[in-house]
Amino acid sequence: MRLEFKKGNNNCILINDSYSTDIDSLSIALHFLQQQAKGLSKTVILSDFLQAGSDPELLYENILGQLQKHKIARFIGIGEKCNW
């Protein structure tokens, strides 16, 4: 299983999905997060996506849509492209 689930401090959970950086993997991880969070506020930390053959603008619009769909309260972007 590529998704790693850990219990954190202060009633937090951590889901690590550093195995893959494509939009389909992100969607699966966000769905899993939504199932596990059970009403908790959700923060997502992402690094730049380097998906070959994709228009970067469309890719990041898709990522933003996924974050909104899964009601992510806080986003932390790491890297040149994730600084929006």
Biopython code that builds the backbone (N, CA, C, O; Angstrom):
import numpy as np
from Bio.PDB.StructureBuilder import StructureBuilder

atoms = [
    (1, "MET", "N", (0.855, -1.185, 0.000)),
    (1, "MET", "CA", (0.000, 0.000, 0.000)),
    (1, "MET", "C", (0.889, 1.233, 0.000)),
    (1, "MET", "O", (1.788, 1.354, 0.833)),
    (2, "ARG", "N", (0.650, 2.124, -0.905)),
    (2, "ARG", "CA", (1.513, 3.297, -1.010)),
    (2, "ARG", "C", (1.100, 4.427, -0.082)),
    (2, "ARG", "O", (1.927, 5.287, 0.222)),
    (3, "LEU", "N", (-0.143, 4.461, 0.379)),
    (3, "LEU", "CA", (-0.589, 5.503, 1.300)),
    (3, "LEU", "C", (-0.218, 5.105, 2.726)),
    (3, "LEU", "O", (-0.594, 4.033, 3.199)),
    (4, "GLU", "N", (0.514, 5.970, 3.397)),
    (4, "GLU", "CA", (0.938, 5.707, 4.765)),
    (4, "GLU", "C", (0.100, 6.559, 5.714)),
    (4, "GLU", "O", (0.033, 7.779, 5.564)),
    (5, "PHE", "N", (-0.529, 5.924, 6.677)),
    (5, "PHE", "CA", (-1.416, 6.583, 7.634)),
    (5, "PHE", "C", (-0.752, 6.564, 8.999)),
    (5, "PHE", "O", (-0.337, 5.508, 9.476)),
    (6, "LYS", "N", (-0.647, 7.740, 9.638)),
    (6, "LYS", "CA", (-0.063, 7.834, 10.978)),
    (6, "LYS", "C", (-0.931, 8.729, 11.846)),
    (6, "LYS", "O", (-1.513, 9.701, 11.366)),
    (7, "LYS", "N", (-1.012, 8.395, 13.121)),
    (7, "LYS", "CA", (-1.680, 9.272, 14.085)),
    (7, "LYS", "C", (-0.668, 10.296, 14.571)),
    (7, "LYS", "O", (0.469, 9.961, 14.903)),
    (8, "GLY", "N", (-1.104, 11.560, 14.606)),
    (8, "GLY", "CA", (-0.225, 12.634, 15.046)),
    (8, "GLY", "C", (-0.637, 13.179, 16.390)),
    (8, "GLY", "O", (-1.509, 12.622, 17.057)),
    (9, "ASN", "N", (-0.017, 14.254, 16.781)),
    (9, "ASN", "CA", (-0.329, 14.928, 18.041)),
    (9, "ASN", "C", (-1.602, 15.749, 17.898)),
    (9, "ASN", "O", (-2.008, 16.096, 16.789)),
    (10, "ASN", "N", (-2.224, 16.054, 19.022)),
    (10, "ASN", "CA", (-3.378, 16.952, 19.078)),
    (10, "ASN", "C", (-4.518, 16.517, 18.165)),
    (10, "ASN", "O", (-5.108, 17.344, 17.471)),
    (11, "ASN", "N", (-4.827, 15.232, 18.163)),
    (11, "ASN", "CA", (-5.939, 14.688, 17.384)),
    (11, "ASN", "C", (-5.744, 14.878, 15.873)),
    (11, "ASN", "O", (-6.711, 15.092, 15.141)),
    (12, "CYS", "N", (-4.510, 14.801, 15.420)),
    (12, "CYS", "CA", (-4.186, 14.949, 13.996)),
    (12, "CYS", "C", (-3.900, 13.589, 13.379)),
    (12, "CYS", "O", (-3.513, 12.641, 14.063)),
    (13, "ILE", "N", (-4.098, 13.518, 12.081)),
    (13, "ILE", "CA", (-3.670, 12.349, 11.330)),
    (13, "ILE", "C", (-2.784, 12.827, 10.187)),
    (13, "ILE", "O", (-2.930, 13.948, 9.698)),
    (14, "LEU", "N", (-1.874, 11.973, 9.773)),
    (14, "LEU", "CA", (-0.977, 12.277, 8.670)),
    (14, "LEU", "C", (-1.115, 11.179, 7.636)),
    (14, "LEU", "O", (-1.015, 9.993, 7.951)),
    (15, "ILE", "N", (-1.348, 11.587, 6.396)),
    (15, "ILE", "CA", (-1.382, 10.644, 5.290)),
    (15, "ILE", "C", (-0.258, 11.030, 4.345)),
    (15, "ILE", "O", (-0.258, 12.114, 3.762)),
    (16, "ASN", "N", (0.697, 10.126, 4.205)),
    (16, "ASN", "CA", (1.859, 10.363, 3.355)),
    (16, "ASN", "C", (1.671, 9.603, 2.041)),
    (16, "ASN", "O", (1.551, 8.378, 2.027)),
    (17, "ASP", "N", (1.649, 10.347, 0.952)),
    (17, "ASP", "CA", (1.556, 9.741, -0.373)),
    (17, "ASP", "C", (2.686, 10.300, -1.228)),
    (17, "ASP", "O", (2.441, 10.979, -2.225)),
    (18, "SER", "N", (3.904, 10.017, -0.841)),
    (18, "SER", "CA", (5.048, 10.546, -1.568)),
    (18, "SER", "C", (5.511, 9.612, -2.680)),
    (18, "SER", "O", (6.519, 9.876, -3.334)),
    (19, "TYR", "N", (4.791, 8.540, -2.893)),
    (19, "TYR", "CA", (5.175, 7.553, -3.900)),
    (19, "TYR", "C", (5.042, 8.072, -5.320)),
    (19, "TYR", "O", (5.889, 7.795, -6.170)),
    (20, "SER", "N", (3.984, 8.821, -5.577)),
    (20, "SER", "CA", (3.717, 9.252, -6.946)),
    (20, "SER", "C", (3.222, 10.690, -6.964)),
    (20, "SER", "O", (2.548, 11.137, -6.036)),
    (21, "THR", "N", (3.561, 11.408, -8.022)),
    (21, "THR", "CA", (3.084, 12.786, -8.151)),
    (21, "THR", "C", (2.337, 12.956, -9.462)),
    (21, "THR", "O", (2.798, 13.646, -10.371)),
    (22, "ASP", "N", (1.187, 12.324, -9.546)),
    (22, "ASP", "CA", (0.323, 12.555, -10.690)),
    (22, "ASP", "C", (-1.077, 12.849, -10.173)),
    (22, "ASP", "O", (-1.395, 12.571, -9.017)),
    (23, "ILE", "N", (-1.901, 13.411, -11.035)),
    (23, "ILE", "CA", (-3.221, 13.891, -10.609)),
    (23, "ILE", "C", (-4.131, 12.752, -10.151)),
    (23, "ILE", "O", (-4.951, 12.944, -9.253)),
    (24, "ASP", "N", (-3.998, 11.576, -10.753)),
    (24, "ASP", "CA", (-4.825, 10.445, -10.328)),
    (24, "ASP", "C", (-4.457, 9.992, -8.920)),
    (24, "ASP", "O", (-5.336, 9.686, -8.115)),
    (25, "SER", "N", (-3.158, 9.948, -8.621)),
    (25, "SER", "CA", (-2.713, 9.582, -7.273)),
    (25, "SER", "C", (-3.170, 10.615, -6.245)),
    (25, "SER", "O", (-3.561, 10.263, -5.132)),
    (26, "LEU", "N", (-3.119, 11.884, -6.624)),
    (26, "LEU", "CA", (-3.591, 12.938, -5.720)),
    (26, "LEU", "C", (-5.071, 12.763, -5.416)),
    (26, "LEU", "O", (-5.490, 12.887, -4.265)),
    (27, "SER", "N", (-5.853, 12.480, -6.427)),
    (27, "SER", "CA", (-7.290, 12.286, -6.239)),
    (27, "SER", "C", (-7.576, 11.127, -5.280)),
    (27, "SER", "O", (-8.446, 11.232, -4.415)),
    (28, "ILE", "N", (-6.844, 10.030, -5.436)),
    (28, "ILE", "CA", (-7.011, 8.866, -4.548)),
    (28, "ILE", "C", (-6.629, 9.243, -3.120)),
    (28, "ILE", "O", (-7.344, 8.906, -2.176)),
    (29, "ALA", "N", (-5.507, 9.941, -2.960)),
    (29, "ALA", "CA", (-5.048, 10.341, -1.622)),
    (29, "ALA", "C", (-6.029, 11.302, -0.954)),
    (29, "ALA", "O", (-6.289, 11.187, 0.244)),
    (30, "LEU", "N", (-6.575, 12.251, -1.723)),
    (30, "LEU", "CA", (-7.531, 13.199, -1.154)),
    (30, "LEU", "C", (-8.827, 12.505, -0.752)),
    (30, "LEU", "O", (-9.423, 12.850, 0.269)),
    (31, "HIS", "N", (-9.259, 11.548, -1.529)),
    (31, "HIS", "CA", (-10.454, 10.774, -1.176)),
    (31, "HIS", "C", (-10.206, 9.992, 0.117)),
    (31, "HIS", "O", (-11.060, 9.962, 1.003)),
    (32, "PHE", "N", (-9.043, 9.365, 0.218)),
    (32, "PHE", "CA", (-8.677, 8.632, 1.428)),
    (32, "PHE", "C", (-8.625, 9.571, 2.634)),
    (32, "PHE", "O", (-9.110, 9.230, 3.713)),
    (33, "LEU", "N", (-8.038, 10.752, 2.448)),
    (33, "LEU", "CA", (-7.978, 11.755, 3.516)),
    (33, "LEU", "C", (-9.377, 12.140, 3.969)),
    (33, "LEU", "O", (-9.642, 12.229, 5.168)),
    (34, "GLN", "N", (-10.268, 12.368, 3.020)),
    (34, "GLN", "CA", (-11.637, 12.754, 3.350)),
    (34, "GLN", "C", (-12.319, 11.664, 4.183)),
    (34, "GLN", "O", (-13.045, 11.964, 5.131)),
    (35, "GLN", "N", (-12.085, 10.408, 3.827)),
    (35, "GLN", "CA", (-12.676, 9.290, 4.578)),
    (35, "GLN", "C", (-12.122, 9.220, 5.998)),
    (35, "GLN", "O", (-12.868, 8.958, 6.942)),
    (36, "GLN", "N", (-10.833, 9.449, 6.152)),
    (36, "GLN", "CA", (-10.182, 9.303, 7.449)),
    (36, "GLN", "C", (-10.371, 10.513, 8.365)),
    (36, "GLN", "O", (-10.377, 10.361, 9.587)),
    (37, "ALA", "N", (-10.525, 11.696, 7.803)),
    (37, "ALA", "CA", (-10.563, 12.930, 8.596)),
    (37, "ALA", "C", (-11.811, 13.045, 9.460)),
    (37, "ALA", "O", (-11.745, 13.616, 10.549)),
    (38, "LYS", "N", (-12.926, 12.529, 9.018)),
    (38, "LYS", "CA", (-14.169, 12.511, 9.796)),
    (38, "LYS", "C", (-14.463, 13.834, 10.479)),
    (38, "LYS", "O", (-14.633, 13.896, 11.696)),
    (39, "GLY", "N", (-14.519, 14.888, 9.684)),
    (39, "GLY", "CA", (-14.890, 16.193, 10.198)),
    (39, "GLY", "C", (-13.738, 17.067, 10.671)),
    (39, "GLY", "O", (-13.946, 18.238, 10.990)),
    (40, "LEU", "N", (-12.533, 16.521, 10.722)),
    (40, "LEU", "CA", (-11.379, 17.330, 11.116)),
    (40, "LEU", "C", (-11.005, 18.288, 9.992)),
    (40, "LEU", "O", (-11.275, 18.020, 8.821)),
    (41, "SER", "N", (-10.392, 19.386, 10.349)),
    (41, "SER", "CA", (-9.868, 20.323, 9.362)),
    (41, "SER", "C", (-8.722, 19.643, 8.615)),
    (41, "SER", "O", (-7.932, 18.914, 9.214)),
    (42, "LYS", "N", (-8.633, 19.883, 7.307)),
    (42, "LYS", "CA", (-7.639, 19.191, 6.484)),
    (42, "LYS", "C", (-6.633, 20.175, 5.898)),
    (42, "LYS", "O", (-7.004, 21.219, 5.360)),
    (43, "THR", "N", (-5.352, 19.825, 6.011)),
    (43, "THR", "CA", (-4.249, 20.573, 5.418)),
    (43, "THR", "C", (-3.547, 19.653, 4.431)),
    (43, "THR", "O", (-3.309, 18.481, 4.722)),
    (44, "VAL", "N", (-3.220, 20.190, 3.267)),
    (44, "VAL", "CA", (-2.477, 19.428, 2.262)),
    (44, "VAL", "C", (-1.167, 20.150, 1.979)),
    (44, "VAL", "O", (-1.141, 21.363, 1.767)),
    (45, "ILE", "N", (-0.084, 19.386, 1.979)),
    (45, "ILE", "CA", (1.236, 19.897, 1.618)),
    (45, "ILE", "C", (1.644, 19.212, 0.328)),
    (45, "ILE", "O", (1.753, 17.987, 0.273)),
    (46, "LEU", "N", (1.870, 20.011, -0.712)),
    (46, "LEU", "CA", (2.247, 19.463, -2.016)),
    (46, "LEU", "C", (3.533, 20.098, -2.510)),
    (46, "LEU", "O", (3.789, 21.282, -2.295)),
    (47, "SER", "N", (4.332, 19.284, -3.175)),
    (47, "SER", "CA", (5.480, 19.821, -3.903)),
    (47, "SER", "C", (5.079, 19.941, -5.367)),
    (47, "SER", "O", (3.998, 19.504, -5.760)),
    (48, "ASP", "N", (5.944, 20.529, -6.162)),
    (48, "ASP", "CA", (5.664, 20.697, -7.592)),
    (48, "ASP", "C", (5.331, 19.365, -8.244)),
    (48, "ASP", "O", (5.935, 18.338, -7.935)),
    (49, "PHE", "N", (4.374, 19.398, -9.140)),
    (49, "PHE", "CA", (4.007, 18.232, -9.944)),
    (49, "PHE", "C", (4.775, 18.315, -11.255)),
    (49, "PHE", "O", (4.772, 19.356, -11.912)),
    (50, "LEU", "N", (5.415, 17.254, -11.631)),
    (50, "LEU", "CA", (6.147, 17.201, -12.887)),
    (50, "LEU", "C", (5.527, 16.119, -13.754)),
    (50, "LEU", "O", (6.137, 15.075, -13.986)),
    (51, "GLN", "N", (4.314, 16.370, -14.233)),
    (51, "GLN", "CA", (3.588, 15.389, -15.034)),
    (51, "GLN", "C", (3.886, 15.632, -16.506)),
    (51, "GLN", "O", (3.493, 16.655, -17.068)),
    (52, "ALA", "N", (4.570, 14.703, -17.113)),
    (52, "ALA", "CA", (4.980, 14.836, -18.513)),
    (52, "ALA", "C", (3.773, 14.946, -19.429)),
    (52, "ALA", "O", (2.763, 14.268, -19.237)),
    (53, "GLY", "N", (3.894, 15.804, -20.419)),
    (53, "GLY", "CA", (2.853, 15.934, -21.427)),
    (53, "GLY", "C", (1.656, 16.754, -21.014)),
    (53, "GLY", "O", (0.689, 16.850, -21.770)),
    (54, "SER", "N", (1.692, 17.344, -19.848)),
    (54, "SER", "CA", (0.555, 18.140, -19.377)),
    (54, "SER", "C", (0.865, 19.626, -19.473)),
    (54, "SER", "O", (1.998, 20.059, -19.263)),
    (55, "ASP", "N", (-0.154, 20.384, -19.790)),
    (55, "ASP", "CA", (-0.052, 21.838, -19.737)),
    (55, "ASP", "C", (-0.037, 22.216, -18.255)),
    (55, "ASP", "O", (-1.014, 21.960, -17.551)),
    (56, "PRO", "N", (1.053, 22.819, -17.766)),
    (56, "PRO", "CA", (1.158, 23.126, -16.331)),
    (56, "PRO", "C", (-0.019, 23.945, -15.799)),
    (56, "PRO", "O", (-0.477, 23.705, -14.682)),
    (57, "GLU", "N", (-0.509, 24.901, -16.575)),
    (57, "GLU", "CA", (-1.628, 25.727, -16.110)),
    (57, "GLU", "C", (-2.885, 24.880, -15.901)),
    (57, "GLU", "O", (-3.567, 25.025, -14.886)),
    (58, "LEU", "N", (-3.191, 24.002, -16.849)),
    (58, "LEU", "CA", (-4.357, 23.128, -16.715)),
    (58, "LEU", "C", (-4.171, 22.132, -15.574)),
    (58, "LEU", "O", (-5.112, 21.832, -14.839)),
    (59, "LEU", "N", (-2.950, 21.624, -15.434)),
    (59, "LEU", "CA", (-2.657, 20.680, -14.362)),
    (59, "LEU", "C", (-2.926, 21.313, -13.001)),
    (59, "LEU", "O", (-3.573, 20.701, -12.152)),
    (60, "TYR", "N", (-2.431, 22.543, -12.785)),
    (60, "TYR", "CA", (-2.615, 23.182, -11.485)),
    (60, "TYR", "C", (-4.047, 23.657, -11.272)),
    (60, "TYR", "O", (-4.497, 23.746, -10.130)),
    (61, "GLU", "N", (-4.765, 23.961, -12.337)),
    (61, "GLU", "CA", (-6.199, 24.249, -12.202)),
    (61, "GLU", "C", (-6.936, 22.998, -11.740)),
    (61, "GLU", "O", (-7.839, 23.074, -10.906)),
    (62, "ASN", "N", (-6.550, 21.854, -12.280)),
    (62, "ASN", "CA", (-7.142, 20.570, -11.886)),
    (62, "ASN", "C", (-6.828, 20.274, -10.417)),
    (62, "ASN", "O", (-7.701, 19.833, -9.670)),
    (63, "ILE", "N", (-5.593, 20.514, -10.011)),
    (63, "ILE", "CA", (-5.206, 20.299, -8.614)),
    (63, "ILE", "C", (-6.028, 21.198, -7.690)),
    (63, "ILE", "O", (-6.524, 20.741, -6.660)),
    (64, "LEU", "N", (-6.172, 22.473, -8.054)),
    (64, "LEU", "CA", (-6.971, 23.396, -7.257)),
    (64, "LEU", "C", (-8.419, 22.902, -7.151)),
    (64, "LEU", "O", (-9.019, 22.956, -6.078)),
    (65, "GLY", "N", (-8.963, 22.434, -8.242)),
    (65, "GLY", "CA", (-10.319, 21.886, -8.226)),
    (65, "GLY", "C", (-10.444, 20.694, -7.289)),
    (65, "GLY", "O", (-11.437, 20.559, -6.575)),
    (66, "GLN", "N", (-9.429, 19.823, -7.294)),
    (66, "GLN", "CA", (-9.441, 18.668, -6.391)),
    (66, "GLN", "C", (-9.391, 19.111, -4.927)),
    (66, "GLN", "O", (-10.090, 18.551, -4.082)),
    (67, "LEU", "N", (-8.569, 20.109, -4.633)),
    (67, "LEU", "CA", (-8.469, 20.612, -3.258)),
    (67, "LEU", "C", (-9.794, 21.208, -2.799)),
    (67, "LEU", "O", (-10.209, 21.004, -1.658)),
    (68, "GLN", "N", (-10.455, 21.941, -3.682)),
    (68, "GLN", "CA", (-11.751, 22.536, -3.344)),
    (68, "GLN", "C", (-12.813, 21.457, -3.179)),
    (68, "GLN", "O", (-13.613, 21.512, -2.244)),
    (69, "LYS", "N", (-12.827, 20.495, -4.063)),
    (69, "LYS", "CA", (-13.807, 19.398, -4.017)),
    (69, "LYS", "C", (-13.733, 18.647, -2.687)),
    (69, "LYS", "O", (-14.759, 18.239, -2.143)),
    (70, "HIS", "N", (-12.532, 18.469, -2.172)),
    (70, "HIS", "CA", (-12.338, 17.706, -0.935)),
    (70, "HIS", "C", (-12.281, 18.602, 0.298)),
    (70, "HIS", "O", (-11.897, 18.163, 1.382)),
    (71, "LYS", "N", (-12.669, 19.865, 0.117)),
    (71, "LYS", "CA", (-12.806, 20.825, 1.228)),
    (71, "LYS", "C", (-11.535, 20.922, 2.079)),
    (71, "LYS", "O", (-11.570, 20.786, 3.302)),
    (72, "ILE", "N", (-10.420, 21.160, 1.396)),
    (72, "ILE", "CA", (-9.148, 21.329, 2.078)),
    (72, "ILE", "C", (-9.100, 22.735, 2.680)),
    (72, "ILE", "O", (-9.261, 23.726, 1.968)),
    (73, "ALA", "N", (-8.881, 22.814, 3.974)),
    (73, "ALA", "CA", (-8.909, 24.095, 4.681)),
    (73, "ALA", "C", (-7.632, 24.904, 4.478)),
    (73, "ALA", "O", (-7.669, 26.133, 4.413)),
    (74, "ARG", "N", (-6.504, 24.203, 4.379)),
    (74, "ARG", "CA", (-5.231, 24.905, 4.253)),
    (74, "ARG", "C", (-4.344, 24.165, 3.262)),
    (74, "ARG", "O", (-4.270, 22.936, 3.270)),
    (75, "PHE", "N", (-3.674, 24.933, 2.410)),
    (75, "PHE", "CA", (-2.762, 24.378, 1.408)),
    (75, "PHE", "C", (-1.377, 24.973, 1.613)),
    (75, "PHE", "O", (-1.226, 26.186, 1.761)),
    (76, "ILE", "N", (-0.377, 24.117, 1.620)),
    (76, "ILE", "CA", (1.010, 24.554, 1.700)),
    (76, "ILE", "C", (1.711, 24.025, 0.458)),
    (76, "ILE", "O", (1.808, 22.815, 0.258)),
    (77, "GLY", "N", (2.198, 24.938, -0.374)),
    (77, "GLY", "CA", (2.875, 24.563, -1.610)),
    (77, "GLY", "C", (4.375, 24.682, -1.465)),
    (77, "GLY", "O", (4.877, 25.679, -0.946)),
    (78, "ILE", "N", (5.092, 23.671, -1.920)),
    (78, "ILE", "CA", (6.546, 23.635, -1.859)),
    (78, "ILE", "C", (7.067, 23.624, -3.301)),
    (78, "ILE", "O", (6.753, 22.713, -4.067)),
    (79, "GLY", "N", (7.853, 24.622, -3.665)),
    (79, "GLY", "CA", (8.441, 24.647, -4.989)),
    (79, "GLY", "C", (7.970, 25.843, -5.797)),
    (79, "GLY", "O", (7.077, 26.585, -5.387)),
    (80, "GLU", "N", (8.587, 26.006, -6.942)),
    (80, "GLU", "CA", (8.306, 27.126, -7.840)),
    (80, "GLU", "C", (6.868, 27.140, -8.344)),
    (80, "GLU", "O", (6.210, 28.180, -8.322)),
    (81, "LYS", "N", (6.389, 26.013, -8.789)),
    (81, "LYS", "CA", (5.071, 25.923, -9.423)),
    (81, "LYS", "C", (3.929, 25.899, -8.410)),
    (81, "LYS", "O", (2.816, 26.316, -8.732)),
    (82, "CYS", "N", (4.181, 25.427, -7.212)),
    (82, "CYS", "CA", (3.123, 25.310, -6.194)),
    (82, "CYS", "C", (2.953, 26.576, -5.375)),
    (82, "CYS", "O", (2.260, 26.557, -4.358)),
    (83, "ASN", "N", (3.545, 27.635, -5.776)),
    (83, "ASN", "CA", (3.477, 28.888, -5.025)),
    (83, "ASN", "C", (2.311, 29.743, -5.532)),
    (83, "ASN", "O", (2.523, 30.832, -6.065)),
    (84, "TRP", "N", (1.099, 29.254, -5.367)),
    (84, "TRP", "CA", (-0.082, 29.980, -5.789)),
    (84, "TRP", "C", (-1.048, 29.948, -4.668)),
    (84, "TRP", "O", (-2.142, 30.502, -4.780)),
]
sb = StructureBuilder()
sb.init_structure("model")
sb.init_model(0)
sb.init_chain("A")
sb.init_seg("    ")
for serial, (resi, resn, name, xyz) in enumerate(atoms, 1):
    if name == "N":
        sb.init_residue(resn, " ", resi, " ")
    sb.init_atom(name, np.array(xyz, "f"), 0.0, 1.0, " ", f" {name:<3s}", serial, name[0])
structure = sb.get_structure()
